[in-house]
Amino acid sequence: MKLDSISILNFKNIGDERIVLSEGINCFVGDNGAGKTNILDAVHYLSLARSMHTISDKQSMRHGEESFMLDGAFRHDDNRHEQVVCSYTTRGGKMLKRNGKEYDKLSDHVGHFPIVVVSPADTILISDSAEERRRYFNRLISQIDRGYLASLIRYNSALAERNKLLKTNPSEEMLLIYDMMLDGAASAIYRRRKEVVERMLPLVADYYSELSGGRESVGMEYRSELESSPLADLLLSSRRRDFLNEHTTCGIHRDEVVLTIDGYPLRKFGSQGQQKSFLVALKLAEYRILAGHMEERPILLLDDLFDKLDIGRVAHLLRLVGGAMFGQILITDCNKLRLQRTLDEAGVEYKLFNIAEGKIAL
């Protein structure tokens, strides 16, 4: 997958710009706040119909404007061309078109234009709650399995209704109905999560070893209450606890993915550099999973490349992603000379763009 060009209108601090991209490595350099990350976020919008940050569509508009528009010319690895346009207005909301046709549901767009992002914000996968790790795997699996996304929507809907019922002292008959709905969706979600984590683990371990020089070993373990019993049985045995707490206290919405380094929790025992190396390895493993399933190399976005990584590890990463296994890459950094020197030492070709106050120049 490649993005040949992108037009950006009134998106964040970018007024009206058109960028023609290289099919290899593209570098965006400039001071903090210049708009480098906003370009990557625009690409993310076109690929997944949402920001890569936890902000609303309205917050993505340029200050003082009432709309934004993004227009991307994509080219698949089999040389098929497609156009994606994402727009938002304060009055009409968000609209997404693929080859001139508007989607009935935005979720139908997920998975057609694969993308992988490595950014400083990824640290929440290590430092925050299990919910963030569940959300990460939900996003990943939804791109390769539409049935998973449908199961997830059914599960979350049934869970919300069951939690409402628990606050009103419902009948056993009503609870059993929702128990059956949750059980069916949960078993499908559990199997898929377990399969993907098991597939990713050796890839993460190998990539981490390459980045770190084999100094430590890392692990990733999926833990779920469904390992011991079907959800229907768990829900039945937790009736009294659910009534007392007025919400559902067991299920796949409590699953955890435990990250370790040399057998110890990564969050507590990993240095900042080790944690960042793990996150990069995780995202490269994600890349391999998506590429293998879709037979299409995703676009790789590397935001603030040197954040918490030394030059040696960055150079190794660039040599790694500069190979034939990877496709188009977009990189941001605030230090032009450092990035150029590292890219030159890695022996990879690249195209460089200078960003200043939302303006883009070669």
N, C-alpha and C positions, 0 to 999 in steps of 0.2 A: 504494500500500500504506500502510495506517495501523494503528497499534496503539491501539485505543480505551482499553484498560485493561490493567494488569499487576498480578498478585498475587505477592509475593515472600515466601518463608518460609525462614528460616535460611540465607540466601545471603550469604556473606562477613560484613560487620558488620551486615546488615539482618535484624532478627528476624522481624517479621510486618507487612508494609505492603501497601496496595493503592493504586495510582495511576491516576487517570482523566486521560487525556492530551487535549490539544488536537490537532486535526488539522493545525494549523500548526506554529508554533515553540514548543517547550517548553524552559524554562531551569531548570537545577538549580544552585543556588548554595550555598556553604558553605565552611568551612575545609578545608585539606588533611587528608585522612584521614576526612572526615565521611561519605563513602559515595557521593559524586556519580558517580564513574566506575563504581562497582558497579552502579548502576541501568542504565547503558549496557551494561555487560557482561551483565546479565540479559537485556536485549533481544537482544543478540548470541547468547546461548545459545538463545533461542527461535527465532531466525532460522536459525542455522547449526549448532546442536547442540553447540557448544563455546564456550569462553571466547575473548575477543579477545586474551588474554594467553597466554604460553607456560607455563601452569600446568595441573595435573591437576584432574579433577573433584573429587577429595577435598579439594584445597586451596581449593576454592570454598565449602566448608561453613563455616558460622559456628562459631567456636571453641567446643568442648564439645558440639557436636551430632553426630549420626550420619547426617544426611540434609539435603537441601534440596529445595525444589519451586518451580518457576516456572510461572505460568499466565497466558497472554496471549490477549486477544480481538482478533483481527486483522480488518481490513476491506479488501478489495481495491478497486481503483479502479473496478471495475464493480459495487461495492456488495455483493459476496458476503462473508459472514461466516464466519470459521473460528476454531477454538480450538486452541491448541498448549499442551501441558503437558510440561515437561521436569523430571524428578526424578532424584535420585541418592541411593543409600543405600550405606553401607560394606559391607553384606552382599550386596545385590542388584545393585550397579552402576548404570549410567545407563539410563533408559527415556525414550523420546520418543513422545508420542501426538499425533496430528492428528485432531481431531474425534472423540476417544474411541477411535481405532484405533491400536494400537502398530505402529511400523515394524518390518519384518523386518531391514532394514539402515538404519543411521543415514544413510548416504550418499544414500539415496532422498529425504531431506528437503531436500538442497541444491538451491537454485534456486527453491523455491516461495515463499519469503518474502525477497525481495531486500533487502539492507542494504549501506550503504557507511559506513566508519568513517574519520574523520580524527583521529589522536591523536599525542601526542609520541613514541610508540613507532615511528611511521613512519620516523623518521630512520635506522633500520637499512637501509631500502631504498637509502639513499645511502651510508652509512658502512660497511656490512658487505659480505660477499662476494657474488658473483654468485648464490649459492644462495638468498639472501633474495629477490632480484628474480625468480628462477625460481619460487620458492614463491608470490610475490605473483600472478604471472600464471597459475600453475596454479590458484590459488583463484578468480581472476576467471573464467577460461575454463570451469572446471568448473561454475560457476553457470549458464552459458548453453548448455553443450554436454555432455550426458551421455556422448556417445561419446568426447569428449576425456578425461573422467575414467576411463572404462573402459580407454582406450588407455594412460593414465598408470599405472594399476594394473598392467596387463599388462607394461608396460615395466619398471617398478620390480621386479616379481617376477622377470622373466627376468634382469634385471641382477644381482640378488642371487644367483641360482642360478649364473649364468655366473662371477661373482667367486669363488664357492665352488669351482667346477671349476678355475679357474686356479691355485688353491693346491695342487691334487692331481695336476697333470700329466695332464690329460684327453686323450682321443682327439680327433682332428680331426673325426670324425663327430659327437661330442657337441657340440663347439663350433659346428659349422655349424648344428645344430638351434637352439641359442640365438641364433645370429646371425640366423637367419630370423625368429625371434620378435621380437627387438629391432628389426629392420629394418621390419617391418610396422607396429609400434606407433609407432616413431620418425617415420616419414614423415607419419603423421596428426598427430602432436603438432607437428612442425615447421611444417607448413602452417598449422595453426590459430594457433600463436603468431605467426607472421609476419603473418598477416592481421589479428590483433587489434592488434598493435603499430602496424601501418601505419594502422589506423583510428583509433587513439588519438592518434597524433602530432599531427595538425592541431588536435584538440580541446585537448590539453595546451598547445600553443603559443598558442592563442587565449585560453584561460583565464589562462595565465600573463601574457600581455600585458595583459589586463584588470586583473589584481591588481597588476601592477608599473607600470602606466602606460606600457607599451611601452618601458621603459628597456633591456631586454636581450631576447635571443632564446634559446629553449631548444630542445634536440633530444633525440631518443630513437632509438637504433639497435639493431636485433636482429641479433646475430651468432651463427652456428651453423656447425659443420663440415659440416652437410648442404647448405650453399649450394654446395659444390664437388662433392660426390659422394654417392651413396646410402650409407646406413650400412653395408650389407652389404660394400661395397667397402672402406670405411674400416676395418672390423673385420678384414678379411682382410689388409690392408696393415700393420696394427698388431699382428699376432700376436706377434712376437718381443718387442716392448715390453710387451705385456700379460703375457706369461709372466715377464719379468724383474721387473715391478712387482706381479705377482700380483693385478691388478685390471684392469678395462676402462678403457682410457685415452682412448677417444673415444666420442662419442655425444651425444644431446640433454641428458644430465645434466651437460654441460659448457657449455651455451649461456649466452650473456651478453646483457644489455640495457644498453647504454652510455648514460648520462645526461650531457648537456652543457649548458653555458651559454656563449653566444657562441662556440661551437665548441671550448670547453675542458672538461675533466672537471669536472662539477658538484661532486664530492666535494672536489676540491683548490682550485677557484677560486670556488666560490659561497659567499657569506656565509651566516650562519645564517638571516637573513631571506629571502634568495634561495632557499635550499634548502627552507625551509618553504613558501614560495610555490609552488615547483615541486611539492612533495608535495600541496598543496591542489589545484593544477591537475590533477595526476594523478588524484586521487580524484574530482574533478568530472567528468573525462573518463570514469572508470570508471562513474560514475553514469549518464552519457549512454548508454554502451554497454549497461548492464544495462536501462535504461528502454526503449531502442530495441528490444532483443531480446525482452523480456518483455511489452512494451506495459503496463508497470506501473511507477510511480514508486517507487524504493526508499525505505526509511527512511534518513535521513541522520543520523549520529551525529557531533557535533563535540565532542571531548573536550579540555578545557583550551584553549579557543578562542584565547586571547591568547598562547599559548606561541610565542615568537620571531616574532610578528607585531605590527607597530605598529597603533595604533588606526585609522589611515587605511585600511590594508589590511583590517582586520577589518570596518570599516564597509562597505567596498566588497563584501566577501564576503557580508555579511548582506543587502545590497540585492540581490545576485545570486541568492542561494538563497531570498530572500523572494518571488521572482517565480513565475509560474504554472507554469514548467517543472519546479520542484521541489515536493515534497510535504511530508510530515511531517518535522520536524527536532527533534532532541534535543541541547541544548547544555549543557556544564558550564563553570563558571568560579568562582574563589574570591573575586572582587571584585564584589559585587552592584551597587554604585553605578556602577562602570565599565561593566558589562554593560548595565544599564538605560539609561544615558546613550547608549551606542553604538547600542542597538536603537531608542531613541526618535529619535535623529538619522538613522538609516537609514530611519525611517518604516514599520517593520513591526510587526504585531501579535504578541503573545506571551503565554504563560502562565508564571508564575514559581513555582517550588517552592523552599522553604528546607530544607536538609539539615543535621542536626546529630546526630552519633553514631548514624548509621543510621536516624534518625527523620525523617519527611517531613511538611512542613506547607506550606500555601499562604501 
